[in-house]
Amino acid sequence: MNISEETKSKEKSCCGPDCCSDEAVVTTILEDDITKEKTEEELKQIVKDEYSKIALQSKESNESSCCGSTSACCGDGAYSIMADEYKGLKGYNPDADLGLGCGLPTQFAKIKAGDTVVDLGSGAGNDCFVARAETGETGRVIGIDMTPAMIEKAEANAAKLGFRNVEFHLAEIEKMPLEDNTADVVVSNCVLNLVPNKVNAFREVYRITKPGGHFSISDIVLTGELPPQLKVAATMYAGCVSGAVQKDEYLNIVKNAGFKDITVQKEKMITIPDQILLDYMTIDEAKEFIRSGYGIYSITVYAEK
Ligand SMILES: C[S@@+](CC[C@H](N)C(=O)[O-])C[C@H]1O[C@@H](n2cnc3c(N)ncnc32)[C@H](O)[C@@H]1O
């Protein structure tokens, strides 16, 4: 990585504090998030408000919005820095793809025909429709999301496809309206990082998973501490960072919930561009940060009950 004064003097990053009209507001919210104690309910309300707006945007406008959670930020051309490529997957429905994922959980989910699959934080239904292609007519796919606009969008997508065995529930992951031992497979894409109480969320995932069932979850975790101001910048750049916990802590929460055979199936570092680092730290600090190997990772975790 080549960090130079020249880079610093380039036009300010779209993710910096002084471009894009909505950005100052979002930065304030994020700084607030990090610096002030908020209740779990307040944090969830912020998430709900943000995803209500995103639900009304297309993938393309998320792409051009600095506030879309996986936005590559204005104008750098790349679509998404986190989302894996869904196009070409069996069951892929472009209307359900808002570009909000950070992995491909169904890739490692070992879904079989006839399975009951629960998707946590299902958004517009992207992973539900991919899962439905694997469960077939005889299976059941259940999407859970706490944002009404996302549920509406997902239900409209399911209705268009004429699926009778895909259902969406407006609910929180920490308190799902599902019986114990419902799911053969649980999937989730870039959601648990947003949940303030991850211990309760994974306990609930354990409760609804059948004995012998499993989950495949893609999520964002951190390694090492990001300086607070960089955490704000990283959230602006990548989304889904301010609520992310350390990778070890995440895997411990999974283990303490009762899951076994926990494996990280895929891991991908999210690179923060030099330009953004240099908006928040000196060149020497940026070099030290890069050397430390600390950063933001997208992981896909598999575990069994
Ligand atoms: C980053 S988006 C991912 C959406 C979807 N998984 C995808 O890949 O397109 C996060 C979603 O999780 C939902 N969500 C966040 N926290 C939640 C919670 N505690 N309970 C239920 N849904 C939640 C949001 O409403 C939003 O739709």
The ligand as a Gaussian input file, in Angstrom:
#p B3LYP/6-31G(d) Opt

LIG

0 1
 C      -27.519000      -5.118000       6.296000
 S      -29.227000      -5.482000       6.092000
 C      -29.129000      -7.122000       5.396000
 C      -30.412000      -7.558000       4.734000
 C      -30.341000      -8.925000       4.053000
 N      -29.811000      -9.938000       4.943000
 C      -29.530000      -8.852000       2.781000
 O      -28.403000      -9.390000       2.759000
 O      -30.012000      -8.248000       1.824000
 C      -29.727000      -5.775000       7.758000
 C      -31.197000      -6.154000       7.954000
 O      -31.328000      -6.674000       9.274000
 C      -32.498000      -6.131000       9.870000
 N      -32.261000      -6.146000      11.324000
 C      -31.287000      -5.480000      12.001000
 N      -31.364000      -5.753000      13.309000
 C      -32.410000      -6.600000      13.478000
 C      -32.992000      -7.244000      14.617000
 N      -32.541000      -7.050000      15.837000
 N      -34.053000      -8.061000      14.402000
 C      -34.553000      -8.251000      13.149000
 N      -34.048000      -7.663000      12.048000
 C      -32.984000      -6.851000      12.205000
 C      -32.636000      -4.760000       9.255000
 O      -33.970000      -4.311000       9.333000
 C      -32.166000      -5.003000       7.827000
 O      -33.217000      -5.365000       6.977000

